[in-house]
């Protein structure tokens, strides 16, 4: 059974001093996750948010519909001139994200520390 997707927004500062918005996801990401993924992203003030981290450390499962939501978020972010990085994916989902071309739109990192260091 699919677990509900939860999300929250955190604000951090990169080691270089840049403001970073972190979208932290929890649960499973599927077609029912549109509000938790896209809704939360689309509510961000585009003029202020330039660097985004997607935190998948508490995500257990992402199905094809969930991957489509992530891709839609990345396309919207690219159009808005935002840079997006993701971290905390399992080895399986790192491979899936790479296979479907997500790495063209977002850097993938093992941890938040590594992602922040790349900014």
N, C-alpha and C positions, 0 to 999 in steps of 0.2 A: 504494500500500500504506500502511496506517495505521501511524503510528509510536507506540510505547509511550508511555503517559502517565506522566510522573514528577511527583512533587510533593514539596515540602519546606515546613517551617514556620519562619518567622523571627519574631523579636520586635523591635519598634521602639518608639520613643516619638514621639508626635505633637508638632508645634511647641507645642501647648498643654499638653504634659506628660502626656498620656494614654497608657497602654500599648496597643499595637496589635499584633495577631497578623496576619501576612501569610502567606497560602497561595500559594505560587509553583508554577504549573503549567508543564509543558513537554511538547511533543509534540502529539498529536492527542487530542481529548476525544470519546469515543464510548461506546457501551454497555459496552465492556470497561474503561472508566475508573472504574467504581464505587468500587473500593478507593482509588484515587488521589485521587478527588474527595470522595465522601461518607465513606469510611472515615477519611481524614485529618481531615476536619472533625469527625466524630462522636467522634474520640478526644480532641478538645480539652476541657479542663476548663471546662464551661459557667459555673461560678460565678466563674471568673477572667477569662474572655475575653468582653469586651463590645464591642470594636471589631475588625472583621475587614476586611482588604483581600484581594481576589482578584487575583493578578498573572497576566495573560494575555499578557505580552510575548513569551514563548517558545512560545506555542501557535500552531501552524500552521493547524489546522482543528478545527472543532466541528460535529458533525452533529446531527441532531434529537434523538437519544438522549442526546448529550452536553449539549445545552441542557436537556433534561429533568432530568438530574442536577444541573445548576447551579440550576435552579428548585427542586428538592427541597431542596438545601442552603439556599437563601434562605428557603423556607417554614419549615424547622426553625430557622433562625437567628431569624426573626421571632417564632416561638413561644417561643424562649428569651430574647427581649428583647435580642438582639444587633443592632448596626448593621453593615451590610455595604456596602462600596464596592468597585468593580472598576476596574481600569485596564489599559492596554496592549492593548486590543482593536483590531483593524484597523478601518478605516472600515466595511467590509462587516459585520463582526460587531457593531459598535456599532449599526448600522442594524437588524440582525436582533434583537438584544437589546431594542431600543426597540420594534420591531414586536410582539414576543411579550409585552411588558408587564413585562420584568425591571426596568425603571426604577422601577416601583412599589415594589420591594423593595430595590433597590441603586442607589446613585449611580454613574454611569459617568464616568470621568476619563481623560484622555490619558496621564497619567504618575503615578508614585508620589508625586512632589512635590506635584502638584495635589490628589491624593486626601488626602494627609496634611494639607494646608493646610485642607481642608474639615472636618476632624474637630474 
